[in-house]
Amino acid sequence: RSAAAGTVMPRSLRCAVLLALLGAAPLGVDALEINRLDVSRSEGVYQVQLDALIDALLPRVRAVLLDASAMLQLDPSLKSATATEEADGLRVQSEVEECLFGLCRRLLHVQKVQASGNSIHAQTLAVQGSGFRSGSAHWQLEAEGSRTRLIFTADTEPNLWVPPLIGPPTVIRHMREKAGQSLQNLEQLARE
């Protein structure tokens, strides 16, 4: 079944060059509270670790993360996204546009996504033409009164050359900014 309105799926890390999904939102924006945000790189693999408190109820946050129609709103670098239900979860295929030093490139990202309770896991699939060699992401949601704690971890290995010395720090900064914007978007959509 194709991802039409109402079909659920997470808006996965599209580059933890995304992954990324989530990062350093300016404090004081809405009630978003970021307790921890680490973005690092080791041997070509980028890692994100995030602990944030979102000012929205857990069922709403989970629903937004699993809503195919919300995916493009969560991550502005996503240019397209489709989801297909399979026996063991969803197959999510997206195209993300990433720019570094004024040069933009569209990257194919295909993931297997599985949700169980308040946990969502995405695994990058090795497909021909993919912009990623490997990757995984995990979202864990916990209710804290009328707010939701989001614990997010991800690692991704882009399938593209990043210039040494200045490239990795630039990618890390970009991932933090992108993550922050995604968190703000998530909170806003979950509060609607």
N, C-alpha and C positions, 0 to 999 in steps of 0.2 A: 504494500500500500504506500502510495506516495505521500509526502508531507504536505498536506493541505491544512487549512485552518482547523485547529482543534487537535491535530496530531501532535504528540509530545516528543520533545527531544531537547537536549541541552545545546547551548550555543558554545561549543567547545573552543577551547583554546585555539585559536587560529594563530599561531605563531606565539609561541611563547617567545616568537618574533612576532604571539597571542595574544602566544599564550598569553597567551597568553591570555591570559584572560585578565587577571586582575592586579591592581597595583596601588600606587601611592596617590590616593585622592587627597586634595587639599582638605585639611581638617576644618570643620565648621560648615561644610557644605551639607545642608539638611542635617540629619542627625547621624550620618555615617561616622563610624569610629573605627579607625584602623589601629589594631593593637600590635600587629607585626606584619612587616613586608620585607622579604628578602628576595632579591633577584641576583643570581650568580651564574657563572659559566665555568665549566670544567671539561677539558678535552673536547670542546666543540658542542657540548650539551648545555643548554640553558635550563636553569632550575628556578622555580617560583615557589615561595612559601608565603602564605597569607593567612592572617587571622583577623577578621573584621566583624563588627557588630552593625547589622543593617536595621534601620528603623522601619520594619515591616514584619508582619506575621509570617511564620515559617511556611504555612501552606501557600501563601501568595508568592514568596520567594521561590519555592520549589516549582510552582506552576509556571513562573516566568522562565526559569532555567530550562524547563522541559517543553516550552512552547515554541514550535517551529516558526510561527509568525513573528515572534519577538526576537529571534536570533539576529536579524540584521539591525535591529534597534540597539541591541546590547553592544555590538562591536562595529563601529563605523567603517573599519577597514574591510569588512566582509562585502563582497560584491555580489555573491550569489550563494545559496545554500539549499540543499534538498536532503530529505530524509526518506529512507525506505525501511519499512518494518521487515525484520528477519526473525527467524525462530529464536535466536539468542540475543536479541536486542535490536537496536537501530543502526543502520549504516548511514552515516552522515557525510555528505560530500559538499565541500565548500571551496570557494575561490576567494582568496584574501589578497588584497593589494598592499604590499609593504614598500615603503620608500626609505632609502638610505642615501644620504648625501645628494639628494635631488634626483636620484635614479629610482624609478618605481618598477616593481616587478609583481606580476600576478602569480600566486602560488596555489597549486591544487593541494587540498588537505582532505584525506579520507579517514574517517574514524569509525570504530565500533563503539557504540554507546550503550551502557546498561545502567538502569536505575533500580535500586532496591531500598524501600523505605526512604530515609532521609539521606541516602548516599547515592552519588552519581559517579560513574567511572567511564572515561573515554580512553581508548587505545588507538594510536595511529596505525593505520594499515599500510603495508608496503605495496604500493600500486605503481605501475609504470607512469612516469610523468609527475610523480608527487614532488612537492616542494619540501618534503620532510622525510628524513631517513628513519626516524623513530620518534616516539613520544607517548606520554600518557598524562592524564589529568584526573584528579579526584576532588570532588566537592563533598564535604560533610556538613550537614545543616543541623543546628541544635537550637531549640526554642529557649529564649531567655525572656520570659514575660511576654510583652508585646513586640519584642525585637527578635532577630534571628542572628545567631553566630554562624558565620561562614568560615570554615577552615578549608583552604584550597591549596593543593600541592600539584605541581606539574613539572614535567621535564620534556624537552623537545630538542631534537637535533635537526636544524634546517639542512636542506639539501642544496645549499648554495654557498658560494665563496663569500666570506666576510673578510674585508681587508684587516690584516693584523694591526695591532697596537691601537688604532683609533676606532676600528669597527666594533669590536666587542663592547667597549664601554658605551658606545652610541646605541647599540642594540639594547643593552640593559636599560639605559635611560628611557628609550622608546617603549620598552615593555612595561616599565613602571608607569609611565604616563598613560599608556593604553589601558592598563589594568585599572588605574584610578578612574578613568572615564567610564569603563565598563561597570565598575562598582556603582558609580553615581547613577548610571542608566538603569542598572538592576534595581536599585532602591527606588528610583522614581517610578518605574514600571510596576513594581510590586505594591506601591502605595496608591496606584490608580484604582 
